[in-house]
Amino acid sequence: MSMYSQQAPLSKSRVRVGLVGTGYAAKLRAEALLLDERSHLVAIVGHTPDKTAAFAQEYQAEVISSWPQLVERDDVDLVVISTINRDHGKIAHAALASGKNVVVEYPLSVDVSEAEELIALAKAQNKLLHVEHIELLGGLHQALKQHLAKVGEVFYVRYSTINPQHPAPRKWTYHHEMFGFPLIGAISRLHRLIDLFGKVVTVNCHQRYWEIESEYYQTCFCIAQLCFDSGLLAQVIYGKGETLWRSERKFEVHGQKGGLIFDGDTGLFVQPEETTLIEVGTRKGLFAKDTRMVLDHLFDGTPLYVTPEESLYTLKVADAVQRSAQTGLTIFL
């Protein structure tokens, strides 16, 4: 049950939305908001004037010059934050302090203390704070949940996402500060595991950058091991950039009675005598689904699929992973 189901449902017929960002996630948010008659996209803030103007024209919204102006507007009920990871926390804080409901793409913040403050502020203001975790809504995760019991007691999981890019793009996702530590910026990799397997006891991590210059890198590679309360060992591999040579999107679950192997969009249930194909649903339309669920929650009080507290717990694990990478030590949670 969502923490925020006690909120009074919106009495007005449409929720007025301010959007921060003009990138991939922001575009999918704008499309979803435009298609739902319960929402009206009022205003947009972007980083590049020309791109923002074109975006605003396409989605019939007003351009605002800065996010502090956006969050203070009286004609905005909901602020959707789809911008660089570094700024999530401060924009969410300002929006909540201004009495707005908030939707933020993961991570909630790149800082654990700030994330805790945001959750407390949302409760004090009696406003929605929703952290998008669409990895929980996608076909892979649903297939994992559906078939997990078949493999018996799980003892080892390997989750690898490697994205070679030649040359590495000079954009915020390759910027130390704007993206953040790899498994905080890409916290969905850890959140998927925690949603499936529960509490983490210890973590260790090795992490490396290949530099272009001080602010941007051309490659990052991160390998973390999480030991769960159950005794399960999970290995998470995350890499992107120029010095990687083959893409991989693979999730393996090894249990006493069999294994689940998801490679790209192909799923297999492997047993001693036979291997069975598993149908994996789509990864498309998930931002639209998340947006619909937010509107359902605001208008009807329908519980959301993830709580900010769950996202915060994963952020604490990700923070421990970062400390392990920095110190070379195993961190106990």
C-alpha positions in Angstrom: 0.0 0.0 0.0 1.3 3.4 -0.9 2.4 5.8 1.9 0.4 8.4 0.1 -3.0 6.8 -0.4 -4.4 8.9 2.4 -4.2 12.0 0.2 -7.5 13.4 -0.8 -8.0 12.6 -4.5 -7.8 15.7 -6.8 -11.2 17.4 -7.1 -10.4 19.2 -10.4 -10.9 17.4 -13.7 -7.3 17.9 -14.9 -3.9 17.9 -13.2 -1.7 20.8 -14.5 1.9 19.6 -15.1 5.2 21.3 -15.2 8.0 19.3 -16.9 11.7 19.7 -16.2 13.8 18.2 -19.0 13.6 17.7 -22.8 15.5 14.4 -23.3 14.3 10.9 -23.9 12.4 10.3 -20.7 10.9 13.8 -20.9 9.6 13.2 -24.4 7.9 10.0 -23.4 6.4 11.8 -20.4 5.1 14.6 -22.6 3.5 12.1 -25.0 1.8 10.3 -22.2 0.5 13.5 -20.6 -0.8 14.8 -23.9 -2.7 11.6 -24.6 -4.4 11.4 -21.2 -7.4 13.8 -20.8 -6.8 14.0 -17.1 -3.6 15.9 -17.5 -2.6 19.2 -19.1 1.1 20.0 -19.8 1.3 23.6 -18.9 5.0 24.5 -19.0 8.5 23.1 -19.8 12.0 23.9 -18.7 15.0 22.8 -20.7 18.7 23.2 -20.9 19.1 24.3 -24.6 16.8 27.2 -25.7 16.3 26.0 -29.3 15.6 22.4 -28.3 13.3 23.6 -25.5 11.3 25.9 -27.9 10.8 23.1 -30.4 9.8 20.6 -27.6 7.3 23.1 -26.2 5.8 23.7 -29.6 5.4 20.0 -30.3 3.7 19.4 -26.9 1.7 22.6 -26.8 3.3 24.0 -23.6 4.9 27.2 -22.5 8.6 27.6 -22.1 9.9 28.7 -18.7 13.4 30.0 -18.3 14.3 28.2 -15.1 13.1 25.4 -12.8 12.8 27.6 -9.7 10.2 29.7 -11.7 8.4 26.6 -12.7 8.0 25.1 -9.3 6.5 28.3 -7.9 3.8 28.7 -10.5 0.2 28.7 -9.2 -1.0 27.0 -12.3 1.1 23.8 -11.8 -0.1 21.0 -9.5 2.5 18.3 -10.5 6.2 18.7 -11.3 7.7 15.9 -13.3 11.5 15.8 -13.1 13.2 14.2 -16.1 16.6 15.9 -16.1 20.2 15.2 -15.0 20.5 13.0 -11.9 22.6 15.5 -10.0 19.6 18.0 -9.9 16.8 15.6 -9.0 17.0 16.2 -5.2 17.1 20.0 -5.2 14.3 20.3 -7.8 12.1 17.8 -5.9 12.8 19.7 -2.6 11.8 23.1 -4.1 8.7 21.6 -5.7 7.5 19.9 -2.5 8.3 23.0 -0.5 6.1 25.0 -3.0 3.2 22.6 -2.3 3.5 20.6 -5.6 3.1 16.8 -6.2 6.3 15.4 -7.6 7.3 12.6 -10.0 11.0 12.1 -10.4 12.9 9.6 -12.6 15.2 7.4 -10.6 17.4 8.1 -8.6 15.3 10.1 -6.1 18.7 11.8 -5.3 22.3 11.0 -5.6 22.6 11.7 -1.8 21.0 9.4 0.8 20.5 12.2 3.4 18.8 14.4 0.8 16.5 11.5 -0.2 15.5 11.0 3.4 14.7 14.7 3.7 12.5 14.6 0.6 10.4 11.7 1.9 9.9 13.5 5.2 9.0 16.8 3.4 6.5 15.0 1.1 4.7 13.5 4.3 4.8 16.9 6.0 3.2 18.6 3.0 0.8 15.7 2.3 2.0 15.6 -1.3 2.8 12.8 -3.7 6.4 11.9 -4.1 6.8 9.1 -6.7 10.1 7.8 -7.9 9.8 6.1 -11.3 11.1 2.6 -11.4 9.8 1.3 -14.7 12.2 -1.7 -14.6 9.6 -3.3 -12.2 6.8 -2.8 -14.9 8.7 -4.3 -17.8 8.4 -7.8 -19.4 11.7 -9.1 -18.0 10.7 -8.4 -14.4 7.2 -9.8 -14.8 8.6 -13.0 -16.3 11.2 -13.2 -13.5 8.4 -12.9 -10.9 6.2 -15.4 -12.6 8.8 -18.1 -13.0 11.1 -17.6 -10.0 9.5 -20.2 -7.7 10.2 -22.9 -10.3 14.0 -22.8 -9.7 13.8 -23.5 -6.0 16.2 -21.9 -3.6 18.2 -19.3 -5.5 21.9 -19.1 -4.6 23.5 -17.1 -7.5 22.3 -14.3 -9.8 24.3 -12.5 -12.5 22.9 -9.3 -14.0 25.0 -7.7 -16.8 24.2 -4.6 -18.9 27.1 -3.5 -21.2 26.7 -0.8 -23.8 29.6 -0.2 -26.1 29.5 3.3 -27.7 32.1 4.3 -30.3 32.8 7.1 -29.9 31.4 7.8 -26.4 28.9 10.6 -26.6 29.8 13.8 -24.9 26.6 14.0 -22.9 25.5 14.1 -19.2 25.3 10.4 -18.9 29.1 10.3 -19.3 29.7 13.2 -16.9 31.0 12.3 -13.4 28.8 14.8 -11.5 25.7 15.0 -13.6 25.2 11.2 -13.9 26.7 10.3 -10.5 28.3 7.0 -9.4 27.4 4.4 -12.0 25.2 2.2 -9.8 23.5 5.3 -8.3 22.8 6.8 -11.7 21.7 3.4 -13.0 20.1 2.4 -9.6 17.4 0.3 -11.4 20.0 -2.5 -11.8 20.1 -2.8 -8.0 16.4 -2.1 -7.4 15.3 -5.0 -9.6 17.4 -7.4 -7.5 16.2 -6.0 -4.2 12.6 -6.1 -5.3 13.0 -9.8 -6.1 15.3 -10.9 -3.3 14.9 -8.6 -0.3 17.5 -7.3 2.2 21.2 -6.9 1.5 23.8 -7.8 4.2 27.2 -7.0 2.5 28.4 -5.4 -0.7 31.7 -5.0 -2.5 32.6 -3.3 -5.7 35.4 -2.6 -8.2 34.9 0.4 -10.5 37.0 2.1 -13.1 36.8 5.0 -15.5 38.7 5.6 -18.7 39.0 9.4 -19.0 38.6 11.9 -21.7 39.1 14.8 -19.3 38.3 15.7 -15.7 34.5 16.1 -16.1 33.6 13.5 -18.8 34.8 9.9 -19.2 34.8 7.8 -22.3 34.2 4.5 -20.5 33.0 3.3 -17.2 33.0 -0.3 -15.9 31.6 -1.4 -12.6 31.3 -4.8 -11.0 29.5 -5.2 -7.7 28.7 -8.2 -5.5 25.7 -8.2 -3.2 25.2 -10.8 -0.5 21.5 -11.0 0.5 20.0 -12.0 3.9 19.0 -15.3 2.3 22.6 -16.2 1.5 22.1 -15.4 -2.2 25.1 -13.9 -4.0 24.3 -11.5 -6.8 26.8 -10.0 -9.2 25.9 -6.8 -11.1 28.0 -5.8 -14.1 27.5 -2.3 -15.6 29.6 -0.8 -18.3 29.3 1.7 -21.1 31.6 3.5 -23.6 34.5 3.1 -26.0 36.7 0.4 -24.5 33.9 -2.2 -24.4 33.4 -4.3 -27.5 30.1 -6.3 -27.3 26.8 -5.3 -25.9 25.1 -7.5 -23.3 21.8 -7.4 -21.5 21.7 -10.7 -19.6 20.0 -11.8 -16.3 20.8 -15.3 -15.0 19.1 -16.9 -11.9 20.7 -20.1 -10.6 18.6 -22.2 -8.2 18.6 -25.7 -6.7 16.0 -27.0 -9.2 16.9 -25.1 -12.3 17.9 -21.8 -13.9 16.3 -18.8 -15.6 18.4 -17.3 -18.3 17.2 -14.0 -20.0 19.4 -12.9 -22.8 18.1 -9.7 -24.5 14.4 -10.4 -25.1 14.8 -14.2 -25.0 14.0 -16.2 -21.8 14.8 -19.8 -21.0 13.9 -22.0 -18.0 16.7 -24.6 -17.8 16.3 -28.0 -16.0 18.4 -31.1 -16.1 16.1 -32.9 -18.7 14.8 -30.0 -20.7 14.9 -26.3 -21.6 11.7 -24.4 -22.0 11.3 -21.1 -23.8 9.8 -18.3 -21.6 7.8 -15.5 -23.2 9.2 -12.0 -22.3 6.8 -9.1 -22.6 7.7 -5.7 -24.0 9.9 -2.9 -22.7 7.9 -0.4 -24.7 5.3 2.0 -23.3 6.5 1.8 -19.7 6.8 5.6 -19.1 3.2 5.9 -20.4 2.1 3.1 -18.0 3.9 4.8 -15.0 2.3 8.2 -15.9 -1.2 6.5 -16.1 -0.6 5.0 -12.7 0.4 8.3 -11.2 -2.8 9.9 -12.6 -4.9 7.0 -11.2 -3.3 7.6 -7.8 -3.9 11.3 -7.9 -7.5 11.1 -9.0 -8.7 7.8 -7.4 -6.2 7.1 -4.6 -5.1 3.8 -6.4 -1.9 2.6 -4.7 1.3 2.9 -6.8 3.6 0.0 -7.6 6.6 1.3 -5.7 7.1 3.5 -2.6 9.7 6.2 -2.1 10.9 4.2 1.0 11.7 1.2 -1.3 13.7 3.5 -3.6 15.5 5.0 -0.6 16.5 1.5 0.7 18.1 0.7 -2.7 19.8 4.1 -2.7 21.4 3.2 0.7 22.6 -0.1 -0.8 24.0 1.8 -3.9 25.7 4.3 -1.5 27.4 1.3 0.2 28.5 0.0 -3.2 30.1 3.4 -3.9 31.9 3.4 -0.6 33.2 -0.1 -1.3 34.5 1.0 -4.7 36.2 4.0 -3.1 37.8 2.1 -0.2 38.3 -1.4 -1.6 36.5 -2.8 1.5 33.5 -5.0 1.9 30.7 -2.8 3.4 28.2 -4.2 5.9 24.7 -2.8 5.8 
